[in-house]
Amino acid sequence: MTTFVDRVELHVAAGNGGHGCASVHREKFKPLGGPDGGNGGRGGDVTLVVDPQVTTLIDYHHHPHRKATNGKPGAGGHRTGAEGTDLILSVPDGTVVLDKQGNVLADLVGNGTTYVAAAGGRGGLGNAALASARRKAPGFALLGEPGDDADIVLELKSVADVALVGYPSAGKSSLISVLSAAKPKIADYPFTTLIPNLGVVTAGETTYTMADVPGLIPGASQGRGLGLEFLRHVERCSVLVHVLDCATLESDRDPITDLDVIEDELKQYGGLEDRPRVVALNKIDVPDGQDLADLVRAGLEERGYQVFEVSAVAHKGLRELSFALARIVAEARAAKPVDEATRIVLRPKAVDDAGFSVVYDEAEDLYRVTGSKPERWVKQTDFNNDEAVGYLADRLNRLGIEDALMKQGAREGDTVVIGATENAVVFDWEPSMAAGAEMLGRRGEDHRFEAPRDAVSRRRERERMRADSASEEFDAFDPMRRNAIESDEDY
């Protein structure tokens, strides 16, 4: 059964925004009190948060699909829809977020660090928010925007100061068990360690973390053994400790050869050339182990390594090793730049940036419009409502898309596509749309809000109403209009 997972593919989907509401306020004697449709609620975000209590990605291995809740639609009476609930996903310290192509999106280090993996969609505006002096009673509302969805890869890189590397059964697990309170599985056969073990070591006033990286073998950087799966766990370490077995029973192995093989794998993996190295000649308590350590020590020191002879079983040389590592870790920490205040990077748009682009596709014989604004506006439009479509046309025209199409040589009847290929909206272009068309100029107006042009018209209307006062038609007539006529007021 899998107990440790350090790489998963996660499918995240944010919540969709709620639709806006198209509503008109109604009450006794005020059947047309004006638009009162509320806005839709925002969809929930999917956010990754570093949690020190989480040490593995196993939850996402078993449940790779995660989705936040949608926003609620708006309602009449200026009631805004409820926002969707954000989905918080806890990840271990040191988690790297990548896209499907391997590009790094975020490096989550430090307790409480967050990253929004998928942003919730904005809620659509209700008709109350769309009302204006020209459009007093919109008969439509905007749709909520769909939330982001993405396929991301989470990779865990252990956040440790010291990494123990070496052949399987070199004694790395035994070493970390006596230097710290870690309790790894220990046995005398290869690949006992199947997961990186972390331990905390205190030497004097310095406390540091130590990672026992599963055994490496020749070809690990190309995928052999377990090395490729766990080499990433040494990337954040300040110092590498080569644990060399001085009591190996294999005739073709010796400490110098083991060191060269591991160094070659680290070199092929890359990115670790600047890390200081320390050599721990382990198992000197075994017969002939001390003799072999004495034999190879001089050669290792000539290469520039700091060499320590240790025995995890007999607890020999451990104090010297732990204090030497503490000094190296302290120096590495002191060399790191002091954390500065968070900087906000401003990237202003170019002065000639129109916010969209129009490109003619000769292969498909169409004009493609791309840009954040037009694509977002298309998603907000209810194409079953002619008034909403007209509102979209006005927005596109004001943005300058009509003029851009003309400059590109578009003619009436040409195909125009707005948006990405998979979610594009296709329509036949009519240049008359540029005029906001006279048809659209009165969109959203309600003639029942208009008053007669002069007193004569009001008087004639009042006399006609009085003549019909006894009829059933008068009782069924609009109360708002009847009250205005009887009181000689505009309505």
N, C-alpha and C positions, 0 to 999 in steps of 0.2 A: 504494500500500500504506500502511495506517495505521501511523504510527510514534509518534504521541502521542495518548493518550486521557486525558481529565480528568474523565469522567463515565461511570459504568457502573452497571448494575443487577446485583446479586449475589444468588444464591440459596444460602444457607448452611444446613447441617443438622448438628447435633451428633450424636454417637454415642448409641445407646440403652444403657441400663444392662443388665447381664447378669442373668438370672433367678437367684433363689435356688434352692438344692437341697434336696429333701426326701429324707433318707437316714437309715438306722438302722445304728448300728455293729454289726457281726457278726464274731465269731471263735469258735473252738472253745470249747464249753461256755459261750459268752456270745452266744447268738443275738440277744438284745435288750439290747445294751449302752447304749442311749439314742440320741437323735437326734444326728447329726453332720454334717448338711448345711451347707455353707458358703454365704457370701453371694456375690452376683453382683458383678462389677466395675463401676466407674463408666464411663459413656460419655465419649468424648473431647470437649473443648471446641473451638469454632472461635474463634480469637483473632486480632484485627488488631494488628499491631505496626509502629510507625514505623521504617523502615529508610532511613538516609541514602543508601544505594546505589541505591534505587529512585526513579525520577523520573516514572514514568508508570503508568497503570492498564491498560496494554494487555494484560497477562496475563489479567486478569479479563474483558476485552472478548472475548477468544477462548475463555475457559473460565469461564463465569459460574456454573457449578454446582460447589460445593465441599462435601465431607462428611467429617466426622471418623469414626474407627473406633468400633465398638461395644465395650462391655465384654463380657468372657467370663462364662459362667454359673459359678456355684459348683459344688463337687463334694463328694462324701463325704469323711470324714476331716477335717472342718473346713477344707477347702481353699477359700480365697476366689478367685473368678475374677479374671483379669488385667484391669487397667483399660485402657480404650481410649486410643489415642494422640491427644494434642491436635493439632489442625491449626493451624499458625501461618501466617498470611497477611501478607506484608510489604507495606506501603503507603507512599507518599511522605509526607514531612513536609508538614503542612497539609491532610491529608485530612479531610473532614467526612462523618460517617455519618448518614444520614437514613432514616426509614421511608418506606413507599409514599405516605403522606399529606404528606410534606415536613417532618415534625417532626424537629428535630435530636436525634440520640441521643448523639453524641459528636463532639468536635472534637479531632483528634489532632495536636497540635503538640509538637515536641520529640523528639529521638532516644530510642527505647526506650519511648515512650508506648504503652500497650496498652488494648484494649477487647475484652471477651468478647462477640462478636456472637451466639453461640448456646451455651448451657450444656448440657453432657452430662447425660444422665439418671442418676439414682442407681441403684445396683444393688439388686436385691431381697434381702430377708433370707432366709437359709436357715432350715430348721426348728430348728436348734440355737439360733439367736438368738431364736426364737419360743417356746421351751420355758419353762415356768414351773411352780410347784408345782401349779397347777390343771391345766395342760396339759402333761403330762410328755413325751409323744411326739407332737408335731404331725405329722399326715399330709399337710402341705401346706407350701408356701413362697411368698413374695411374688414377683411378677413384677418385672422391672426396669422403671424408668420410661422412657418414650420421651424422646429428646433434643429440645431446642428446634429448630425450623426457622423461618427468617425470610427475607423478601425485603427487602433493604436497598439503598440507593443510596449510592454512594461518589462524592463530588465533591472534586476537587483544587483548592485555592486556594493559589497560589504564596506561599511565605513569603519576601517580599522587602521591603527597606526603601524602595526607590525604584521607582516605576512610570513608564515612558515611554509616554505616550499621544499620539495624533495621527492624522491622516489616513494612508491607505496611501501609501507612497513619500515620507513626510515626512523620512525619514532616521533613524528610530529604531534600526534594525538597525545602520546604519553607526556611529551614536553609541555604542551599547553595545559594538561591536567594538573601538573605539579606547580606550574608557574601561576596559575589562576584557579578560580573555583569552577571552571568548566568541567563537565563530566561527559566527554565524548566516548563513543564505543571504541574499545581497544582490543585487537586480536593480532595474531602472528601470521595472518594471510593477507595478500594484496587486496587493495580496494576495500579495506574495512571502513574507511571514512567515505561516506557517500554524500555528505553535505558539508559546507564550510562551518566550522565551529568557531564561536567567538568567546573570548575570555578577557577579563579585566585584570591587569597586573599593576601592582603598586610597588614602586622602587623609590624609597626616600620620599621626596615631596612630589614626585611625578607619578601620575596615574595614566596608563595608556591601555589601549585595546589591542588584542592579538588575535589574528585569524589563522586557523589551521586549514589550509587549502587542500582539498583532496589530491591524492597522488598524481604526479605527472609521469609520463613515459615518453619515449621517443615517438615523434609524430603527433603529439598532443595538440599542437597548434593547427594541425590539419584535420583534427577530429578523432584521433585514436584515443582509446581509453576514456577517462573522465576529464582530462585536462582542458579541452576546449570549452566544456560546459562551465568551468569554474575559474578559468584564467581571468575573467573579468573582475573577479573579487580581489585581485591584487592591485588593480589600477589606482585605488585611492590610498594605498599604504605609503607611509613615509620611508620605511626601510624593509628590505627583504632579508630573511634569514634562511640560508641554505642549511638544511638539516641533513647531514651526511652520515650514512650508516657505516660504522667501523666494524661491524660484526656480521656483514652479509655472508651468506653461504653460497652465493652464486659465483662461480669461478670467473665469469666474464665481467664482473663488476668490481669497482674499487672507488673510493671517495673522489679521486680526481676525475675519473671518467664520468661518474654521476654528476658532478658539478658542471662539466663541460656540456653534457646532454641537456640538463635543465637550463643552462644559460642560453644554449642554442634555441630552445623552445621559447624562452622569454624574448629573445631577439626577434624571432619570426613573428611572434604575437605583436610586438612593437609597443612603443610608448613607455617603456620602463627603463630606458638607458640611463636616466638621470637619478635613479634611486640608489642610495647607498646599500652596500651588501655586507652582511656579516655571515661568517661560517661557524656552525655548531657541529663539532665532531662528536656524534652521539654514540652511546652504548660502550663507553670506555670501561665499564664494569665487567664486560664479557671477556673471557679469556682471549688473548691476542688482540682485543679491541684497543687497549692502551698502546700496544706496540705499533699497530697500524696508524693510530693517531699521531704518535711521535714521528713516524716515518714520513707522513704527508704534510705535517704542519709547516715545515720550513718552505716547501714549495708553494703552499697556499699564501704564506705571508709575503713571499717574493712577488706574487701577483697583486699584492696590495690589499688583501683581505684581512680583516680583524678576525682572528681565530680563537674559539673557545672550546675547550674539551669538557664535555658534560655527560652526565648520566641521569636520565629521568628516574631510573629505578633506585639508584644509590644516592640520588640528590646531590651529585657532585657538580661543581662549577655553575650551579644555577644562579647564585647570587651575583657573581661577576657578570654573567650574561644579561640578567635582568637590568642591572644598573647601567651597563654599557648601552643597552637598547633605550633606556630612559634618557640618557644624555643625547643620543641621536634624535629621538623624538622631540625633546625640548628644543634642540637647535632647529629642527625643521619647523616647529611651531613658531619660533621667534623670527624665522626668515619669512614667514607668510606676511603679506601686507595687512595692515590694520584695516578692519572692516570700515567702509565709508558709508555715509548716509545714502539711502536709495536715490538713484538718479532717474529722472524722467527724461526719456529721449523724445524730442519733438521732431517730427518729420513733416514739415508743412508741404502742402500740395504745390505743384508748379503753377505759375501764374496763368499758363495756358491750358491747364487741366480742366476739361469740360465735365469730367465725372462719368464719361461714357465714350464709347468708340463705335463707329459704324464701318464695317468692312464688307466689301463685295466678294462673295465666294463664287469664283467662276465655275468650279467643278459642279456645284449644286445650283448655280444660277439663282442666288438669293443674296439678300443683304442681312448681315448678322449684327445685331445691336447688343453690346455687352457693357456692363457697368453695374456697380452695386445698387445705385438708385433705381434705374429702370427695372432691373431684375427683381428687386425687393417690391417695387410697386406692382409688378405683374402678379406676384404671389399674394398680394393683399386684395386683389380685385375679384369680385364675384361676377364671372362672365355670364351668368344667367340673368343679370340685372342690367338693362340697357343704360340706366342712369349711371351705374358704377363704371361701366365701360366708357361712357362719355367723360366721366371724371378722370379716368386713366388717360384718355386721349389729351385732355387739357394739361395734365401734369407732364406728359411726354413732350407736348408742344412747347410748354414754358421752359423745359430743360434744353430745348434746342435740337431735338432729334429730327424734327421735321425739316429744318434747314439743312442739317447734316446729310439727310437722305437726298435732298435736292442737289447738294454739291457733289454727291457721289454719282449723280446721274440717274437716280431712281425715277421711274415713270409710274403712272397710274396702272394698277393691276399687278405690279411687281411683288414678289414674295419677300416679306420682311419677317425675320425671326428675332425674338428677344429672349436672351438667356442662353444657358448652356445647352448643349446638344440633347442631353437626356431629359431635360425639363423645359424645353423651349416652348414658347407660344408663337404660333405661326398665323399670319394674317396677310391679306392682300391690301397693299397700301393704296389709300385714296388721298391725293393731295389736298382735297377739300377739308380734310381734318385740320389743316394748319390754321384755318380761319377760326378755330374754336368752334366750329361751324356755327352759323347763325342758329342752327338747331340746338346747340349746346349752350347758347347764351342764356336761355331761360330755364336751364335744367334745375330742378329742385324747387322752383317757385310754386307757390300754392295760390291760385287765383281767389280763393275764398278769403285771403288776407287783404285783397285789394279793395279800396273804397270807390264808390261812384265818383265820376270826374267832377260833378258840380252839384249845386243845391237843387237844381231842377230835376236831375236824375234821382236824387235822394227822395224828393217829394213825390215823384211819380211812383217810385218803388214802394213808398210808405202807403200811398193811397191804394195801390193794388193789393197790398197785404191786408189793409183794413177791410177791403171788400171781400176778401176770402177768409176773414177771421172765424167765420162760423163753420167753415169746411174742415174736413179731416186732413186735407193737405196742409193747412196752416199748423195743425198740431204736429205733423210729421216733419215740418220744415226745420231747418237748422236753427236751434235756439239761439246760438251766438249771433247769427246774422239777423234774426227777428228782433232780438233785444236792441241791437245797434240801430236797426231801422226805426223802431218805435221811439228810441231816445234821440233820434236825429244825430247820431254820431257816426263817425267813420268806422269801418270794421275791416 
